[in-house]
Amino acid sequence: MSTTPLATRYLDVPGGRIAFDDTEHGSGAPVLLIPGMLDSRSAYRHLHPLLAGAGHRVITMDIRGFGESSIEWDDYTPAAIAQDALALLDHLGIERAVLVGSSYTGASVVKVAGDAPDRVAGIALLDAFVENLPPTAFQRGLVKVLGTAVIQFPAFWGMYQKLAFPTAKPADFAEYRAELVASLRTPGRKTATRGYVRGDSAPVGWSAAVTCPALVVMGSKDPDFPKPEVVADRQAAALNARKVMIEGAGHYPMAEFPQATADALVPFLASLTESRPSTADTQG
């Protein structure tokens, strides 16, 4: 299997330009990987070859404001990213795809699945902010304070990254973390950062419109959730989804435990040719 980096391609959409790459070939359903906020499509750098090696056409996109996409936009919401994902599928001539969202963009793939069910073969959520437990006043205040700190002092994002990988930091972790912090210091990036950290990362009610097969993947030690498995159970119930807990993983299982994440995703992708399960499967 080739490890040659894929060429960056671009799609112009209203308001800016979205960067993406595409393996272009694969016998299985096309898979679109969307990273979380303040991150780039390189978040999937360890998972991508495992999915491509399993025979899938794999597309990864940079979200608004980060990676190689345009930096300044009027809208950074999960709904706006959902529109970009659909525009990319249109651009590539893909009628139906599996959408994978991480963290902030879990809501985006849920939005696409609810709004355009004919375009979505299935969705997978990786430690997503969907069906989260209602935050307390203290938690809301803490999020606001931390968000402001990240905007003004990008090093805080680097500190968070250390917490987000509690068990098995990838070999390139130090370099990747440094790149994330450096990206936040790029001229104009505060606008994008502010758009994400002060936006609604967990919109309510979108899961009700989803009818396609779904997979919920959650790290058992995700620091973003006081009770990760409780949140995963809520997501699985709302989406009639399979649930896979990855023991020891934090907020980015696709980079911390890429093989375990692939072991969850590949059977799910294969199952999309079968009938949808009637009840949630709680593997773990």
The 8 nearest C-alpha neighbors of each residue, nearest first, counted from 0:
[[1, 2, 52, 48, 51, 3, 49, 53],
 [2, 0, 3, 48, 4, 52, 51, 5],
 [1, 3, 4, 0, 48, 5, 47, 44],
 [2, 4, 1, 5, 6, 0, 48, 22],
 [5, 3, 2, 6, 1, 7, 20, 44],
 [4, 6, 20, 3, 7, 21, 22, 2],
 [7, 5, 20, 8, 4, 21, 19, 3],
 [6, 8, 20, 19, 5, 18, 9, 67],
 [9, 7, 19, 18, 20, 6, 10, 21],
 [8, 10, 18, 17, 19, 16, 11, 7],
 [9, 11, 17, 16, 12, 18, 8, 87],
 [12, 10, 16, 15, 17, 9, 13, 14],
 [11, 13, 15, 16, 14, 10, 17, 83],
 [14, 12, 15, 11, 16, 83, 72, 10],
 [15, 13, 72, 12, 73, 16, 11, 71],
 [16, 14, 69, 12, 13, 11, 72, 17],
 [15, 17, 11, 69, 10, 68, 12, 9],
 [18, 16, 68, 10, 9, 11, 61, 69],
 [19, 17, 9, 68, 61, 67, 8, 60],
 [20, 18, 60, 8, 59, 7, 61, 9],
 [19, 21, 7, 59, 58, 8, 5, 6],
 [20, 22, 58, 23, 57, 59, 19, 5],
 [21, 23, 24, 57, 56, 58, 20, 5],
 [24, 22, 21, 56, 25, 57, 58, 29],
 [25, 23, 56, 22, 26, 55, 57, 54],
 [26, 24, 56, 55, 54, 27, 23, 51],
 [25, 27, 54, 55, 28, 24, 56, 29],
 [28, 26, 55, 25, 54, 29, 56, 269],
 [27, 29, 96, 55, 30, 97, 26, 56],
 [30, 28, 56, 96, 57, 55, 97, 27],
 [29, 31, 97, 57, 96, 98, 58, 56],
 [30, 32, 58, 98, 59, 99, 57, 97],
 [31, 33, 59, 99, 58, 98, 30, 100],
 [32, 34, 100, 60, 99, 59, 31, 101],
 [35, 33, 101, 40, 39, 38, 42, 100],
 [34, 36, 101, 103, 102, 104, 38, 37],
 [35, 37, 38, 103, 195, 34, 104, 102],
 [38, 36, 65, 35, 192, 39, 179, 195],
 [39, 37, 36, 35, 34, 65, 42, 179],
 [40, 38, 66, 41, 61, 65, 42, 34],
 [39, 41, 61, 42, 34, 60, 59, 43],
 [42, 40, 44, 43, 39, 38, 34, 66],
 [41, 43, 40, 44, 39, 34, 254, 38],
 [44, 42, 41, 46, 45, 47, 40, 253],
 [43, 45, 41, 47, 42, 46, 254, 48],
 [46, 44, 43, 47, 254, 257, 48, 253],
 [45, 47, 257, 43, 49, 253, 48, 44],
 [46, 48, 50, 49, 44, 43, 45, 51],
 [49, 47, 51, 50, 46, 52, 45, 44],
 [48, 50, 52, 46, 47, 51, 53, 261],
 [51, 49, 53, 52, 47, 48, 55, 46],
 [52, 50, 55, 48, 54, 53, 49, 57],
 [51, 53, 49, 54, 50, 48, 0, 55],
 [54, 52, 50, 51, 55, 49, 265, 27],
 [55, 53, 25, 51, 52, 26, 27, 50],
 [56, 54, 25, 27, 51, 57, 26, 53],
 [55, 57, 25, 29, 24, 22, 23, 30],
 [58, 56, 30, 22, 55, 21, 29, 31],
 [57, 59, 21, 31, 20, 30, 32, 22],
 [60, 58, 32, 19, 20, 31, 40, 33],
 [61, 59, 19, 40, 33, 18, 62, 20],
 [62, 60, 40, 39, 18, 66, 68, 19],
 [63, 61, 65, 64, 60, 68, 80, 17],
 [64, 62, 65, 68, 69, 75, 70, 61],
 [70, 63, 65, 191, 69, 71, 68, 62],
 [66, 64, 68, 63, 62, 39, 67, 70],
 [65, 67, 39, 61, 68, 40, 38, 64],
 [66, 68, 18, 65, 61, 69, 17, 39],
 [69, 67, 17, 18, 16, 66, 65, 63],
 [70, 68, 16, 64, 15, 71, 63, 17],
 [64, 69, 71, 65, 188, 68, 191, 63],
 [70, 72, 64, 191, 69, 190, 187, 73],
 [73, 71, 74, 14, 70, 15, 75, 63],
 [72, 74, 75, 71, 14, 194, 191, 190],
 [73, 75, 72, 76, 79, 194, 63, 14],
 [76, 74, 194, 79, 195, 63, 77, 72],
 [75, 77, 79, 78, 74, 80, 198, 199],
 [76, 78, 107, 80, 79, 106, 104, 81],
 [79, 77, 81, 76, 80, 107, 82, 110],
 [80, 78, 82, 76, 81, 77, 75, 74],
 [79, 81, 83, 77, 82, 78, 107, 84],
 [82, 80, 107, 78, 84, 79, 83, 111],
 [83, 81, 79, 85, 80, 84, 86, 78],
 [84, 82, 80, 86, 81, 85, 87, 79],
 [83, 85, 81, 87, 86, 82, 80, 88],
 [86, 84, 88, 82, 87, 83, 89, 81],
 [85, 87, 83, 89, 84, 88, 90, 82],
 [86, 88, 90, 84, 89, 85, 83, 91],
 [87, 89, 93, 85, 91, 90, 86, 92],
 [90, 88, 86, 92, 87, 91, 93, 85],
 [89, 91, 87, 88, 92, 86, 10, 93],
 [92, 90, 88, 89, 93, 87, 86, 94],
 [91, 93, 89, 90, 88, 94, 87, 95],
 [94, 92, 88, 91, 95, 89, 96, 90],
 [93, 95, 118, 92, 96, 88, 89, 117],
 [96, 94, 118, 119, 93, 120, 117, 97],
 [97, 95, 29, 119, 120, 30, 28, 98],
 [96, 98, 30, 121, 120, 122, 119, 31],
 [99, 97, 122, 31, 30, 108, 96, 32],
 [100, 98, 123, 32, 122, 124, 33, 31],
 [99, 101, 105, 104, 33, 124, 108, 125],
 [102, 100, 125, 35, 105, 104, 34, 127],
 [101, 103, 127, 35, 126, 128, 105, 104],
 [104, 102, 35, 200, 105, 36, 128, 101],
 [105, 103, 107, 100, 106, 101, 35, 102],
 [104, 106, 100, 127, 101, 124, 107, 108],
 [105, 107, 109, 104, 108, 77, 129, 110],
 [108, 106, 104, 77, 81, 110, 105, 109],
 [109, 107, 111, 110, 105, 106, 100, 98],
 [108, 110, 106, 112, 107, 111, 113, 206],
 [111, 109, 107, 113, 108, 112, 114, 106],
 [110, 112, 108, 114, 113, 109, 81, 115],
 [113, 111, 116, 109, 110, 115, 209, 114],
 [112, 114, 208, 209, 110, 111, 115, 116],
 [113, 115, 111, 112, 110, 116, 208, 209],
 [114, 116, 117, 112, 118, 111, 113, 119],
 [117, 115, 112, 118, 119, 113, 114, 211],
 [116, 118, 115, 119, 95, 120, 94, 112],
 [119, 117, 95, 116, 115, 94, 96, 120],
 [118, 120, 95, 96, 116, 121, 112, 117],
 [121, 119, 97, 96, 95, 211, 118, 271],
 [122, 120, 97, 212, 211, 119, 213, 98],
 [121, 123, 98, 213, 97, 99, 214, 108],
 [122, 124, 214, 99, 213, 215, 98, 100],
 [123, 125, 215, 100, 105, 127, 216, 99],
 [124, 126, 101, 216, 127, 217, 100, 102],
 [127, 125, 217, 102, 250, 101, 216, 124],
 [126, 128, 102, 105, 125, 129, 124, 101],
 [127, 129, 201, 102, 103, 131, 105, 200],
 [128, 130, 131, 201, 127, 106, 234, 105],
 [131, 129, 234, 233, 132, 128, 230, 203],
 [132, 130, 129, 230, 128, 133, 201, 233],
 [131, 133, 134, 230, 130, 229, 233, 224],
 [134, 132, 131, 135, 130, 138, 136, 139],
 [135, 133, 138, 132, 139, 136, 137, 131],
 [134, 136, 138, 137, 139, 133, 140, 132],
 [135, 137, 139, 138, 140, 134, 141, 133],
 [136, 138, 140, 135, 139, 141, 134, 142],
 [139, 137, 141, 135, 140, 136, 134, 142],
 [140, 138, 136, 142, 137, 141, 134, 135],
 [139, 141, 137, 143, 138, 142, 136, 144],
 [140, 142, 138, 144, 143, 139, 145, 137],
 [141, 143, 145, 139, 140, 144, 146, 138],
 [142, 144, 146, 140, 141, 145, 147, 139],
 [145, 143, 141, 147, 146, 142, 140, 148],
 [146, 144, 148, 142, 147, 143, 141, 149],
 [147, 145, 143, 149, 196, 148, 144, 142],
 [146, 148, 150, 144, 145, 149, 143, 151],
 [147, 149, 145, 151, 146, 150, 152, 144],
 [148, 150, 153, 152, 146, 155, 147, 151],
 [151, 149, 147, 148, 152, 189, 192, 193],
 [150, 152, 148, 149, 147, 153, 189, 146],
 [151, 153, 149, 154, 148, 150, 155, 156],
 [154, 152, 149, 155, 156, 180, 183, 150],
 [155, 153, 157, 156, 152, 180, 158, 149],
 [154, 156, 158, 153, 157, 149, 152, 159],
 [157, 155, 159, 154, 158, 153, 149, 160],
 [156, 158, 154, 160, 155, 159, 180, 176],
 [159, 157, 155, 156, 160, 161, 154, 162],
 [158, 160, 156, 162, 161, 157, 163, 155],
 [161, 159, 163, 157, 162, 158, 156, 164],
 [162, 160, 159, 158, 163, 164, 157, 165],
 [163, 161, 159, 160, 164, 165, 222, 158],
 [162, 164, 160, 249, 250, 161, 165, 159],
 [165, 163, 249, 162, 168, 161, 166, 167],
 [166, 164, 162, 249, 163, 167, 248, 220],
 [165, 167, 164, 247, 248, 168, 249, 255],
 [168, 166, 255, 169, 164, 165, 256, 248],
 [167, 169, 255, 164, 172, 166, 170, 165],
 [170, 168, 172, 171, 255, 167, 254, 256],
 [171, 169, 172, 168, 173, 174, 167, 175],
 [170, 172, 169, 174, 173, 175, 168, 176],
 [171, 173, 175, 169, 174, 170, 176, 168],
 [174, 172, 176, 175, 171, 177, 170, 169],
 [173, 175, 177, 172, 176, 171, 178, 179],
 [174, 176, 178, 172, 177, 173, 171, 179],
 [177, 175, 179, 173, 178, 174, 172, 157],
 [176, 178, 174, 180, 175, 179, 181, 173],
 [177, 179, 181, 175, 176, 180, 182, 174],
 [180, 178, 176, 182, 177, 181, 175, 183],
 [179, 181, 177, 183, 182, 178, 153, 157],
 [182, 180, 178, 184, 183, 179, 177, 185],
 [183, 181, 179, 185, 184, 180, 178, 188],
 [182, 184, 180, 181, 185, 188, 153, 179],
 [183, 185, 181, 182, 186, 188, 153, 180],
 [184, 186, 182, 188, 183, 187, 181, 189],
 [187, 185, 188, 184, 189, 183, 182, 70],
 [186, 188, 189, 190, 185, 70, 71, 191],
 [187, 189, 191, 190, 185, 186, 183, 192],
 [190, 188, 192, 191, 187, 193, 150, 183],
 [189, 191, 193, 188, 192, 187, 194, 71],
 [192, 190, 194, 64, 188, 193, 189, 71],
 [191, 193, 189, 195, 194, 190, 150, 188],
 [192, 194, 190, 191, 196, 195, 197, 189],
 [195, 193, 191, 192, 75, 197, 198, 196],
 [196, 194, 198, 192, 193, 197, 75, 36],
 [195, 197, 146, 193, 198, 194, 192, 147],
 [198, 196, 195, 194, 193, 199, 146, 143],
 [197, 199, 195, 196, 194, 200, 76, 75],
 [200, 198, 201, 202, 197, 76, 195, 77],
 [199, 201, 103, 198, 202, 128, 77, 106],
 [200, 202, 128, 129, 199, 203, 106, 131],
 [203, 201, 199, 200, 204, 205, 106, 129],
 [202, 204, 205, 201, 130, 129, 206, 131],
 [205, 203, 206, 207, 202, 208, 130, 129],
 [204, 206, 207, 203, 208, 110, 109, 113],
 [207, 205, 209, 208, 204, 238, 237, 109],
 [206, 208, 205, 209, 204, 237, 238, 113],
 [207, 209, 113, 206, 205, 210, 114, 112],
 [210, 208, 113, 206, 207, 112, 211, 238],
 [209, 211, 208, 212, 116, 113, 112, 238],
 [210, 212, 121, 209, 213, 120, 112, 116],
 [213, 211, 121, 275, 240, 122, 210, 214],
 [212, 214, 240, 122, 121, 123, 211, 241],
 [213, 215, 123, 241, 240, 242, 124, 122],
 [214, 216, 242, 124, 123, 241, 243, 235],
 [217, 215, 243, 125, 244, 124, 242, 126],
 [218, 216, 126, 244, 125, 245, 219, 231],
 [219, 217, 248, 245, 249, 221, 220, 244],
 [218, 220, 246, 247, 248, 221, 245, 227],
 [221, 219, 249, 218, 247, 248, 222, 165],
 [220, 222, 249, 250, 218, 223, 219, 224],
 [223, 221, 224, 220, 163, 249, 225, 162],
 [224, 222, 221, 225, 250, 163, 227, 249],
 [223, 225, 227, 226, 222, 221, 230, 131],
 [226, 224, 227, 223, 222, 221, 229, 220],
 [225, 227, 224, 229, 228, 230, 221, 219],
 [228, 226, 224, 230, 229, 219, 231, 225],
 [227, 229, 231, 230, 226, 232, 219, 217],
 [228, 230, 232, 231, 226, 227, 233, 132],
 [231, 229, 233, 227, 228, 232, 131, 234],
 [232, 230, 228, 234, 233, 229, 235, 227],
 [231, 233, 235, 229, 230, 234, 228, 236],
 [232, 234, 230, 236, 231, 235, 130, 237],
 [235, 233, 231, 237, 232, 236, 130, 238],
 [236, 234, 240, 232, 238, 239, 233, 237],
 [235, 237, 239, 233, 234, 238, 232, 240],
 [236, 238, 234, 235, 239, 233, 206, 207],
 [237, 239, 240, 235, 236, 234, 206, 213],
 [240, 238, 236, 235, 279, 237, 278, 241],
 [241, 239, 235, 213, 238, 279, 214, 242],
 [240, 242, 280, 214, 279, 215, 281, 235],
 [241, 243, 215, 281, 282, 280, 214, 216],
 [244, 242, 216, 283, 282, 215, 245, 281],
 [243, 245, 283, 217, 218, 216, 219, 246],
 [246, 244, 218, 248, 219, 217, 247, 243],
 [245, 247, 219, 248, 244, 218, 220, 283],
 [246, 248, 220, 219, 166, 245, 218, 249],
 [249, 247, 218, 220, 252, 246, 245, 219],
 [248, 250, 221, 220, 218, 163, 164, 251],
 [249, 251, 221, 163, 126, 252, 218, 248],
 [250, 252, 253, 249, 254, 255, 163, 164],
 [253, 251, 255, 256, 254, 248, 250, 249],
 [252, 254, 257, 251, 46, 260, 256, 255],
 [255, 253, 257, 252, 256, 251, 45, 169],
 [254, 256, 252, 167, 168, 253, 169, 257],
 [255, 257, 252, 259, 258, 254, 253, 260],
 [258, 256, 253, 260, 46, 254, 259, 45],
 [257, 259, 261, 260, 256, 262, 46, 49],
 [260, 258, 262, 261, 256, 257, 263, 245],
 [259, 261, 257, 263, 258, 262, 253, 264],
 [260, 262, 264, 258, 263, 259, 265, 257],
 [263, 261, 259, 260, 264, 265, 258, 266],
 [262, 264, 260, 261, 265, 266, 259, 267],
 [265, 263, 261, 267, 262, 266, 268, 260],
 [264, 266, 268, 267, 261, 262, 263, 269],
 [267, 265, 269, 268, 264, 270, 263, 262],
 [268, 266, 270, 264, 265, 269, 271, 263],
 [267, 269, 265, 266, 270, 271, 264, 28],
 [268, 270, 266, 267, 271, 265, 272, 27],
 [271, 269, 267, 273, 272, 268, 266, 274],
 [272, 270, 273, 269, 268, 267, 120, 121],
 [271, 273, 270, 269, 274, 268, 275, 120],
 [274, 272, 270, 271, 275, 269, 276, 268],
 [275, 273, 276, 272, 271, 270, 277, 212],
 [274, 276, 212, 277, 273, 271, 270, 211],
 [277, 275, 278, 274, 279, 212, 239, 280],
 [278, 276, 275, 279, 239, 274, 240, 280],
 [279, 277, 276, 239, 280, 240, 241, 236],
 [280, 278, 241, 240, 239, 281, 235, 236],
 [279, 281, 241, 282, 242, 278, 240, 276],
 [282, 280, 242, 241, 279, 243, 283, 244],
 [281, 283, 243, 242, 280, 244, 241, 263],
 [282, 244, 243, 281, 245, 242, 246, 216]]
